Each structure stands twice: as structure tokens, then as C-alpha cells.
């Protein structure tokens, strides 16, 4: 069921991009590249100490206040003593609402989180809600990443991040 939701979400995002290809300009589209760091919470705190990651997103503004796009990256989760480190690679779509040209935004990434260096668990539903500040060049945000992995393993990380906007 989770994989079906991911496929439907990616098809919707892909279809939207395909319909708007002629309208992509440096005023409404950019590549976001940045870093994040966080602390595992809930059950993840039992086996992990912190995470450090890279974010890569492509965004298209549907309206001046609403953007959609595709998101990926890598979050390296450092295991506690005796537990191996592992990683999360998201394959997600995202949506953001910008209240003003500069200032507060809210949004979420939604897709599949592939687990790396984890035996008997490929990953699962990935949700990453965010709230932050943006301007023309930067986004600074707080997030609550949750990967609902197989076998009732939920990996929850509360953190902060920043991305730099490269215009197309």
C-alpha cells in the first residue's frame, strides 16, 4: 500500500511538471542544495545518536505562493555504541506554501525512504514536514523526518537544515 501511495504521488508531480515545461524560468524554478542535522527521537533514540545529511530538491512555483517538486538526498544516521550506522535515501515529491515573497514557509516531503546498511529492511513511507524562513537565495528550516520502515520500525528525526537556491 505504501509503495502504491508513492507511485501515485510521483505520477501527480511528474504530470504537473510535464504540463508546465514551457513555463520554467529562473523566476519560478530552482535547484535547492543543502545540509541538515538532527537528533533521533522516540524509539530511534534507543539505537541512534544523531544524523547528518544532504538535501537536493528541484522546485517549480505553481503560483507565487505554492511550489512543488522532487526531493532526494542522503541522511547518515550514526548508531550508538555497538550498533552500525545506517542511511536514509528519500525518493519523494514535495509541496511548499510561501506566505510572502520572503519570510515564513511550511511544507512537506512525501515519498519512499530507502534504508542503506540495514539488514532485512528496505525502507518505507517517508514523510518530512518542515517550517522555516526563506528568501531569494536561502531556506532555513526545522523538520520532523519520519520513515515508516518495514517490520514496524519508525525512524524519527527532529532537526534543522538549510538549502541554497540555484536558479535554472
C-alpha positions as CSV (number, residue, x, y, z in Angstrom):
1,X,0.0,0.0,0.0
2,X,2.8,2.4,0.9
3,X,4.5,1.8,-2.5
4,X,1.2,2.5,-4.3
5,X,0.9,5.8,-2.5
6,X,4.4,6.7,-3.5
7,X,3.8,5.8,-7.2
8,X,0.6,7.9,-7.3
9,X,2.3,10.9,-5.7
10,X,5.2,10.8,-8.1
11,X,2.9,10.5,-11.1
12,X,0.9,13.5,-10.0
13,X,4.1,15.6,-9.5
14,X,5.5,14.3,-12.8
15,X,2.3,15.1,-14.7
16,X,2.2,18.6,-13.3
17,X,5.9,19.2,-14.3
18,X,5.1,17.8,-17.8
19,X,2.2,20.2,-18.3
20,X,4.3,23.3,-17.2
21,X,7.6,22.6,-19.0
22,X,7.3,25.6,-21.3
23,X,6.8,27.9,-18.3
24,X,10.1,27.1,-16.5
25,X,12.1,30.3,-15.9
26,X,14.7,31.5,-13.4
27,X,11.9,33.4,-11.7
28,X,9.8,30.3,-10.8
29,X,12.2,27.3,-10.8
30,X,15.4,26.4,-9.0
31,X,17.6,23.7,-7.6
32,X,17.9,23.6,-3.8
33,X,21.1,22.1,-2.4
34,X,21.8,22.0,1.3
35,X,22.6,20.2,4.6
36,X,20.7,19.1,7.6
37,X,21.4,17.7,11.0
38,X,19.1,16.2,13.6
39,X,18.5,14.1,16.7
40,X,16.7,10.8,16.7
41,X,13.5,10.8,18.8
42,X,11.1,8.2,20.1
43,X,12.3,4.6,19.6
44,X,15.1,5.7,17.2
45,X,16.8,7.4,20.1
46,X,17.5,3.8,21.5
47,X,19.8,2.9,18.7
48,X,21.0,6.2,17.1
49,X,22.7,9.3,18.4
50,X,22.4,11.9,15.6
51,X,22.1,12.3,11.9
52,X,23.8,14.4,9.2
53,X,22.5,14.8,5.7
54,X,22.5,16.3,2.3
55,X,19.3,17.7,0.6
56,X,18.8,18.0,-3.2
57,X,15.4,19.4,-4.5
58,X,14.1,20.7,-7.7
59,X,11.2,23.1,-7.3
60,X,8.7,24.7,-9.6
61,X,6.4,27.5,-8.4
62,X,2.9,26.8,-9.5
63,X,1.8,30.2,-8.1
64,X,3.9,32.8,-6.4
65,X,2.9,31.2,-3.0
66,X,2.8,27.5,-3.8
67,X,5.7,25.3,-5.0
68,X,6.0,21.6,-5.9
69,X,9.0,19.5,-6.7
70,X,11.1,16.4,-6.4
71,X,13.4,15.7,-3.4
72,X,16.2,13.3,-2.7
73,X,19.4,13.3,-0.7
74,X,21.1,11.2,2.0
75,X,20.8,11.2,5.7
76,X,23.6,9.4,7.6
77,X,22.3,8.2,11.0
78,X,25.1,7.5,13.5
79,X,24.4,4.4,15.6
80,X,25.0,4.2,19.3
81,X,27.8,2.0,20.8
82,X,27.6,-1.5,19.3
83,X,25.0,-0.5,16.6
84,X,26.1,0.1,13.0
85,X,25.5,3.4,11.2
86,X,22.9,3.4,8.5
87,X,21.4,5.8,5.9
88,X,18.1,7.0,4.5
89,X,17.8,8.0,0.8
90,X,14.4,9.6,0.1
91,X,12.7,9.4,-3.3
92,X,10.0,12.0,-2.7
93,X,7.8,14.7,-4.1
94,X,7.3,17.9,-2.0
95,X,5.0,20.8,-1.7
96,X,5.6,24.2,0.0
97,X,3.4,27.1,0.8
98,X,5.2,30.5,1.0
99,X,3.2,33.1,2.9
100,X,5.1,36.0,1.4
101,X,8.0,36.6,-1.1
102,X,10.4,36.5,1.9
103,X,9.6,35.0,5.2
104,X,7.7,32.0,6.7
105,X,7.0,28.8,4.7
106,X,5.5,25.4,5.5
107,X,5.7,22.3,3.5
108,X,6.4,18.5,3.5
109,X,8.3,15.9,1.5
110,X,6.3,12.7,0.9
111,X,7.6,9.5,-0.7
112,X,9.7,6.5,-0.1
113,X,12.7,6.3,2.3
114,X,15.2,3.7,1.2
115,X,17.3,2.3,4.1
116,X,21.0,1.7,3.5
117,X,23.2,-0.7,5.6
118,X,20.1,-2.2,7.3
119,X,19.6,-6.0,7.1
120,X,16.1,-7.3,6.3
121,X,14.5,-3.9,5.9
122,X,14.4,-1.9,2.6
123,X,12.6,1.1,3.9
124,X,9.1,2.5,3.7
125,X,6.9,5.6,3.6
126,X,8.9,8.8,4.1
127,X,7.3,12.0,5.4
128,X,9.3,15.1,6.3
129,X,7.2,18.2,7.3
130,X,9.1,21.5,7.6
131,X,8.6,25.0,8.8
132,X,11.1,27.7,8.1
133,X,12.3,31.1,6.7
134,X,13.1,31.7,3.1
135,X,14.4,34.5,0.8
136,X,15.5,34.5,-2.8
137,X,18.7,32.6,-2.0
138,X,18.3,30.6,1.2
139,X,15.9,28.4,3.1
140,X,16.4,27.7,6.8
141,X,14.0,25.3,8.4
142,X,13.1,22.9,11.2
143,X,11.9,19.4,10.3
144,X,10.5,16.2,11.7
145,X,11.5,13.4,9.4
146,X,9.7,10.1,9.8
147,X,10.4,6.9,7.8
148,X,7.8,4.2,8.4
149,X,10.0,1.3,7.5
150,X,9.1,-2.4,7.3
151,X,8.6,-4.6,10.3
152,X,7.1,-1.7,12.4
153,X,10.4,0.2,12.5
154,X,9.8,4.0,12.6
155,X,12.9,6.2,12.3
156,X,12.0,9.7,13.6
157,X,14.5,12.6,13.5
158,X,13.9,16.1,14.7
159,X,16.3,18.6,13.2
160,X,17.3,21.8,11.4
161,X,18.5,22.4,7.8
162,X,19.4,24.9,5.2
163,X,19.4,24.9,1.4
164,X,20.8,27.3,-1.1
165,X,18.7,28.1,-4.2
166,X,20.4,27.8,-7.7
167,X,18.1,29.3,-10.4
168,X,17.6,27.4,-13.7
